[in-house]
Structure formats: structure tokens, C-alpha cells
Amino acid sequence: MNYDSSMGLLEELREILGAQASLIVDPEIVSSYSRDQSQLATHGNPKLVLLAKSELEVSKTLKFANSQKIPVVARGAGSGLSGGANAVSGGIVISLEKMNQVLEIDEVNQLARVEPGVINLDLDKEVSKLNLAYLPDPASREWSTIGGNVATNAGGMCCVKYGVTANHVRAIRLVMADGEVITVGNPLKKSVTNLDLLHLIVGSEGTLGIVTEIVVSLAPRPKPATTLIATFAGIDSAMKTIPELVALGPSMLEVVDETTLRAVEEWKPLGFEGVGTVLIMQSDDSAEICASGAAIAAKHGAIDVTYSDDPRDSSDLIQVRKLAYPALERKGVALLDDVCVPISKISNLISKVKEISEQSNLLIGIFGHAGDGNMHPTIVYDHGDKGAEQRAQRAFNSIIKVAQELGGTASGEHGIGSIKVEAARSESGERIIELQRAIKQIFDPNGILNPGKKIP
């Protein structure tokens, strides 16, 4: 059959999947499924969208697409920031948003079995009824899906203590390119029988298969955190404080720079005028840890240090961090980068980013996860200014290069997608790239799964 026509493809899939399948060919609706939130990534025009309701529909669709060599891109909520879920022209988009059921909560074995479309925060709210927690906490947890978190190995503010998504995934059901369904990993807490294919899939961004079910670890719910906020005149004294705070074992340690603070103050004044840097720390172990943190911050010249174990105070104290990105976004197009460096090199990164800001004549605010070195330099430029957009793209790539030169990496938690493929190439080395391509060939010999993403 000739698939130059979307209708021809629709008819073929309708016959394979049945009349109950949710297949979309309306161009305007299809277009809304063609990209994620990345400001840089290009996207193609897919032929149609399948709103998958079952693993069987995903399997049948992939088997057909593989036989016809039609590209397929899976997506969840579309909250990604690297172009990882962007459509390929002439291809099929499989949306997993309708596969959103919590299938099992096992209180004894402390696990949950979920479909990929389950919203991160919804799962945590559900297990909280049993005094359990799903700990991964990406900033997008109110709308991002577990499947999307698995695709990029998403992080969050709690990573300094609890790690990234991969640390909380036990098993995955995966539909391979030819439609075969396999299980990687094991619901048990310990299993070393096979090669660790599970952590090959986590973070693979849909290039090796489509995830249709995930078994995640749960944990006893942490007690309410004590929160500390410390203000500094400049970045250097704040940076000297970070390693000692990390040694205390906080559950969160964040940094906000002066540029970002000014943007917050312009929008929602919180009393940070004249402040150069803010550090925010939380501990869900004891208030004594924040007391020790306060003493460390004071020793390094903090202007002001406050901490509280009152949950209402905690919400107020971390507000400046939550407002960081939207405050910058108000000022123009906000291009959020995502690099990770050793914590000992954060100050070097910030200094270099400030140089890039001056050289490019662009506003660049910096905030992020000081406890693990995952920083989010955010480039702001005027809407519709093509010259500024080009400078922003160059600045974006320059920041990645600086991070790599400091012993860091192109992406800490947002993934490679399509916008950082060249950065991944320069970082990885030819032999590593060859190995990744060989793995891709085994899982997806016809190259239909999310082509052009993740693997150089």
C-alpha cells in the first residue's frame, strides 16, 4: 500500500487494531502531538497519532510499522525539553497518555506496578495513603508521566539523597521494534541473573523500544522536611559552603544566582534585593542537620541564615527556587539548559556562563541542584528576534562545551533528544558511539524507533 496518504495508513491500521482504536489524522490535532517543550528542536509532520489504550495496540502497531519501515515516536505528556518526543515526518506518533492506570500497589514488597501514562505526582499521592512515597521529584512532576521520566532518566531536587528515576525502577515491560514484548529487570529488590538490560532501557528515550508497564520501588514516607535558606553577597562564598552542606546528607540542596534573583524580585518581591546568591537546603532526617548547615553557612560569610521545621515555613522558604524558571520566562523566550559538573566545579561553570552572557549580549540566569552539580543555565531572548535566537543557540552550545571541559556532561536529567546529539558525540568517543549503535541495531534493526534521537 502507498502511505503517501494519511488516509491509506489510517485504513490499514484500523483494520489491524480494530474500530475501537483511537487514531487521529486531523492535521491540527496531529500537529499538537508533534513536539515537546524544547525551544530549539525541529520536528516533522507525522501521518497520524495513535492514542494507545493497551500494550496489545502498541505491539500490533510496532509490528506493522516495522514491516513497512515507518518511523514511530512514543510520547507521554510532552513535557520534555530536548526534542526527544518530537515527531518524524511521515511517521506515527504513539501517545501513551491514555495508558494511565496504577495497576498494583504492593505494600509488603514496597512496589507499585503502573502504566507509562501515570502522572508522577498522582502516584505519590496514591501511595501516601499507605504512608509510602514514590520519591523521584522532577520539577514537572505535577504533569510529567512515569513513562517520560523513565525515557529520560529524570532527576529532580531530591536527587542529592535519593538519586534519579533509574534508582527507583525495578522492572519494565518493553515492546520491541518488531512488536515482541519482553520484560527487563525484576520486581525483586535483588537480582543479578542477567545482564542489567533494565538500566540500558531507562534513559534510552524510546530508541530501543516502547515502555508499556513499569514496576517502581516505594519507600516509607519521609517525615516533613526542615528547610534552610542562606543568602550570600556573592557566588564564591556560597560555593565554598556547598561541599560541607553535601557532607551533612541533605535531601535537597539548591542554588539560585543573582540574575535569577533579580528576575524573581521584579515579578514577586521576596526580599532578596542586593543578594548575590541563595542556597536552599532541606533535611528529612532531623532539624539538627539544618542547624549544622546554618553554622556552616555563617562560617562562610552568609548575610542571613534561616531554617524552620514548620511545613508552612518550608513552602515559603523554597518559593524563590520554584519561581526561578517562570520569573525568567516572563522576560522573553527562556531556553533552559541542563548540564552537570562536579560540585567542586559549579563556581567555574557559573563564572564561564556569566562570560558567555556578556559576550552574547543575552540574559542568562543560573539555578539548579547544587547538591549533585546539575545546573540549569537559562538563556532569555526577545520573542521574534531571530538574531538573538541564533546567539542563544550558540550560547546554549557553548555552555555545554564549558561543562564538558570542566569534567561534566551535556545532560544531567533532561536527555539528549535531538538538540544535543552533536554534544553527545563530542563527549562520548568513537568506540562508545559504535557500541551504542550496535545495541540500537540489535533492538531496532530497521531503525524505526525515534530515529535521529539520543544516539549519535
N, C-alpha and C positions, 0 to 999 in steps of 0.2 A: 504494500500500500504506500502511496505517496503522502508523506507527512508535511508537505508544504502548507497544507491546510490544517488549521487547528481543529476544524470540524471532523476531518478524517481521523485524526488522532483521538478525538473525543469518542467517536463511534466505536473505534477499536477497543479503547479502554472500557467503555460502557459495556461492551459485550463480555470482556474479561472479568470485570468487577461486579457487574450486575446493576440493575436500575437504581438500587439504594445508594450507590456510591455518590459522594459529593464531589463532583467535577465542575470546575469553573473555567469558562473560556471568555467571559465578558472582559474586554480589554482593560477597562478602568479598574475592575476588581483584581484582575491578574496583575496589573501594574502595582497595586498596593502590596503585593506579596513578592515583589521583585528585588527588594533591597532591605538592608538593615539600617542602623543609625549612623553608619560611617559617613563622614563628610567628604572623604577622598575617593572612596572606592567606586569604580564604574560597575554597571550592571547591564545584563542583557534583557531581552524580551522573551519570556517563556511562552510556550504554546498554551499551556494550561496549568491549573493548580488542582491537586487532589487534597481535599481535607480528609485525611485518613482517620478512620474510626476504629481500625483494628490492625493487628500485626499481619493478618492474612491479606488485607488490602495492600499494605506496604510490600509484602513479599510478592504478590502477583504482579504489582506494578513494576517492581525492580526486575523480575524475571522477563517481563515483556520488554522493558526499556533496554535491558542488556542484550536481548536478542536482536534488537533494532539499532543498537548503539546510540540511543538517545540519552543525552546528559540529564542527570537528576540531582537536584539540590534539595536537601531537607532543611526545614526551619522550625523554630519554636515561636517565641514571642517577637522575634525580630529586633531584640534589644541590643544585639551585638554592635561592636564599634570597629570592626576590622574588615567588613565586607565578606565575612565568612559564609553568610547565608544569602549572598547576592546571586540572583538568577543568571543562567546562561541562555543566550538566545537559542530558540528552537527547542529548548528542553522542557522538562517537567519539574514543577516545584511540589514537593510533598510537605504539606503543613501538618505538624503533629499536635496542633493546639487542641484538637478535639479528643485526643487520647490523654485525658487529664484525670484519671481515677487513681486514688490511693487504694491499691488492691489488697494490702495486708499491713497491719501493724502488729509486730510480734514483741510484746513487752518483755517476755522472758529472755529472748535472744537479742533483744535491743536492735531490731532492724525494722525497716519498712520496705515494702515492695511497691513501686509506683510506676505509672506510665510516664513517658517523657514530657507530656504537656502539663504536668502538675506544677503549679507555681511554688517557688521556693518557700516563701513566707507562709503560704497556705498549709504546706506540710508541717512546718514548725508549729503553727497554731494548733493543728490537729493532734500532734503528739504531745503538746504541752498539757493536754487534758489528762495524760498519764504521768505527768511530771518528767517527761523526757524532752529532748531537744534534738533538732536537726541543725547542726552548728554552722555549716558554711553560710556566710552572710555577705554576698556581693551587694554592692550599693543598689543594684537593680532588683533586689530580692522580692520587692513587692509586686513585680510583674514578670521577671525573668523565670524561665522554666528550668526544671531539673535537667531535662534533656539538653537544653542550651548550655547550662552550667557544665555538664559532662563534656559537651563538644569542645569547649574552650579550656576546660580545667579551671573554672572560675575561682577567683580568690575572694577577698573582702577584708574588712577591718579586723576580723578575729584571727587572721592567718598567723600572726606572730605567736599565738599559743596553740591554735587548733589545726593549722595547716589549710591546704586548698581542697577543692572538691575531691580530688583523687584520694585523699586520706580518709574519705568517708564513703567511698563506693566499694561494695563487696563483689557484686556480680552484675552482668549486663546481658540482656538478650539482644542479639545483633542480627539484622537482616543483611546478608552479604549481597554483593552486586548481582549475583545470579538468582537471587530470591531465596537461597537456603538460609535457614535460621539456626544460629548457634548460640551457645551460652559460654561466655568467658568469665573467669573468676569463680568465686564460690561464696555462698551465703555464710559459710563458717568464718569465724574470725581468723583462723589459721589454716592455710592450705598451700603447700609448695609442691604438689604433684607435677604440675605442668609449668611450662614457661609462663611468665607473667604477661599474658596477652591482654589482660584487663587494663593494665596501665599503658598498653600500646593504644587501646581504643580511646581511653579518656584523654581528651586534648587533641584528638585527630580531626576534629572539625568536619565530620561527615565525609571524609575522604576514603574511609576504609569500610564503611557500612552505615546502616541507619539503626540507631538505638530505639528499641520499642519497649523495653522494660528495664528498670534499674532497681537493684537491691542496695539500700544505703544503710549505713550504721547510724544508730541513735545513741544518745548519751544521757546520763542523768542530768536533769536540767540544772545549769549553774545558778547559784544564788544571785540576786541583784548586784550589779557591779558598783564598786566605788569608783568615782571619776575624779581625775585631777586635771587641772588646766594650768599651764605655766606660760607666762609671756616673757619675751626677751627683746632687748633693744636691737639685736642683730642675729644673723644666722649662725655665726661662728660659735657663740656661747651655747646656743641651742643644740648644735651638732655635737659638742663635747659632752652634753648631757645624755644623749641617746644611748650609747653603749652601756652606761651604768643603769639606765632605766630598763633596757632589754634584759640585763642580768637579773632583774627582780622577778622576771616571769610574768609580765602583764598580759592581759587578754586583749588589749588594744593599745597601740601607740601610733598616733597620727601627728603630722606636721602640716602647718599652713604658713605660706610665706607672706611677705609684706604686700606684694602686688595683689594677691588674692584677698588679703585682709582689707585692703583699700576698696576693692570691689564690693565686698560684703558690707562695709561701713556705708558706702554710697547708697546701698539698697535698703539695708535693715541695720541701722546703727546698734552695735552691741557693746560699745565702749572700748574699741581697740585702736583708737586714734594714736598715732605715734608709736605703735608696736611694730617691731620688725619681724617677729616670728612667734607662732604659738605652737606649743606641744600639748597634746591631749592624751592622757593615759587612763586606762581602766584596768581594774583588777576584780575578777570574780572569785578570788580566794579570800582576801581579807583587807580591811581598811588599813592595816599596818603597812601593807605594801605601798599604798599611796602616801602614807605618812613618810615612809623612807624615800619615796620618789620626790616628795616636796623638799626634803632636806637636801637631796642631790641637786635639784634644780636651783635651790637657793645658793648652794655652794658654787654653782657655775654662773652666778650673777643674774638670776631671773629677776625681772622687775616685780612680778607679782605671782604668787602661787596660791591656788585654792583647791580644796578637794572636799568631797561630800559622799556619804553613803546613802543619801536620800534619793530615791529614783527620780523624783521631780527635779531635783537639782541636777542630776546627771543629764537629763534631757536638755536642760538649759545650757549646761557646760559644753556639750558636744554640738550645739546648734551651729556654731561657726564652721565646723567641718562639714556638716550636712549642707550648708548654704554655699560652700566653696564653688562647686561647678555651676549651679544656677546663677550665682552672682556674676560670674564671668560670662556666662551665656547671654545675659541681659545686654552685654556691651557689644555684641556682634555675633558672627559665626564663631562658635567655640570648637576648636579642633583638639580633642583630648588625646594625648599621647599616653603610652603605657610602657615604661621601661623599668628595669630592675637592676640595681647596682649593689655591691657590698655596702652594708650600713656605714662602714668607715669611709666610703666614697660619696655619701649623699651630699656633703657640703661642696665637693668638687663638681658634682653634677649641677647643683644649683648655681654655682658661680659661672660655669660654662653656659648654662641656659640663659642667664642674665646677659652674657656677652652676645649670644645669638639674638636675643630680644633687641639689643641696641643696634646690632649690625643689620638686622632685617627691618627695623623700624616697626616692630609689632609688639603688642602687649602679650606677655607670656606669664601667666600665673602658675605657681607650683604648689601642689599639695599631694598628700599621699600617705602611704603606710611606712612610717619611719622605722617601725619595728622589724621589717623584713627588706627594706630598701626599695620597695616597689613604688615608684614615683609617677605622678600624673601631670607633667608639664602641659598646660592648656593654652594653646595659641588662639588669640582672638583677632579677627579682622572684620572689616565692614562688609555687610551684605552687598553683593553685586560688584564689588571691587575686584576685578579679575587680576590686576597687578598684585594686590595684596594676597589674593588666593594663591598665586604662584609663589610668592615669597613665603607664605605659610607652609606650602608643600615642601619647599626647600628647608625651612626651619625644622619642620617635622622630621625629615630625614637626617638633618644634622644632629638633632637631639639623640636619635637612635645611635648614630655613629659615635657620639661622645660617650654614651652609656656603654657601648661595646668596648671602646678604648679604655674605659675605667674598669674593665673586667666584668661588665654587666651583660644584659641580654636585651634583645629587641622587644620582647613582650613578657610581662610578668603574669598577666591574667586575662587579657582581652583576646589573645590569639593572634595568629599571623594573617589569616584570611587571605585577601588579595593585595592589601596595601603594604604588607611587609615581606613579601616573598623575596625580593632582592636583598632585604636586610637579613633574612634567614639564610640566604645563600652565602653572603659575605661572612656570616658568623659561624656557619656550620663546618665548612671544609668539604672538599670534593668527595672524600670517602664516605662521610656521614650522609651526604646527599645521595650518593649511589645506593647506600644501604636502605635509605628511606624509599627511594624509587623502586628498589627491588621488592620491598614489603608491599608497597602500593600495587605492584604488578601481580603479586600473589593474591591479594584480596580483591582486586578490581582490574583484571587483565584488559578489559576493553576501555578502561579509563572513563567510565560514565559518572562516577561519584564525585560530585563537587569539583569538576575539573578546574585547574588553574589556581587552586587554593592550597594553603598550608605548606605543601612540599615543593621546593624549587624544581 
